[in-house]
Amino acid sequence: MLLSILQVNTEDLSPYAIVCGDPFRAEAISRKLDNARELSFSREYRTFVGEKDGVPITVVSHGVGSPGAAVCFEELIKGGVTTLIRVGTAGSYSADVPPGSLVVSTAAVREEGLTRQLVPHGFPAVADHAVTRALYEATSETDGLVKQGITVTLDAFFQGVEEFPHRKYKQAGALAVEMEIAALYVIASLRGARAGAIVALDGYADADLREVYNPHTDVVSGAIEREIDAAIRAMVKLHTEDN
């Protein structure tokens, strides 16, 4: 069966998928796999397949923001993917977790608009425990600071007239903010899949990003490499546990 938006045949997909925002990051992830090949590049959705230690892994980019990413997640699950790990970047809420750190998201605050149209207001966006554990254990093989905890999912990137809700979530103990994890967790819950996420921190969420945002630094690049390696190791571990 051809997935109409991703433009891939379901028989080419693995049950294990790593998803990320940037199509070129998807390519970078695929280069860490054996026998990798590109299946399609449709809109923001770029799809690769490969394997690691004999475990087949799909890699797909989903673009920026929850609505477009949700299309990717829905089609992957429709196509037979049962385990999804998001690899991405996020803004830190604390100087104790500076740029270059990694955060494994255990749950996400639903501050975006998409999931409000899918589930009731009080429905939680929660990661799968086995996926979270595999990710956190995989990060123990990397250097640098790693935390696990709650992240926030927003739609807006740059500040507008209204005050961003960063202060209240920082005070409540959230670690970081990004733009897609809540959608991933809710859709996985709705469709019977399991999901987790790991993000590399590339700045501080409450800064004026129009003036200071610069993710193209050595410390951020190093963190992205570490999170990709951790996600691949986690997938191999989960496959071993499943079988």
Beta strands, then each sheet from edge to edge (+ up, - down):
strand 1: 2-3
strand 2: 8-9
strand 3: 16-20
strand 4: 34-42
strand 5: 45-52
strand 6: 55-61
strand 7: 83-92
strand 8: 102-111
strand 9: 125-126
strand 10: 146-154
strand 11: 176-178
strand 12: 194-204
sheet 1: 1+ 2-
sheet 2: 4+ 5- 6+ 3+ 7+ 11- 10- 8- 9+
sheet 3: 4+ 5- 6+ 3+ 7+ 12+
end
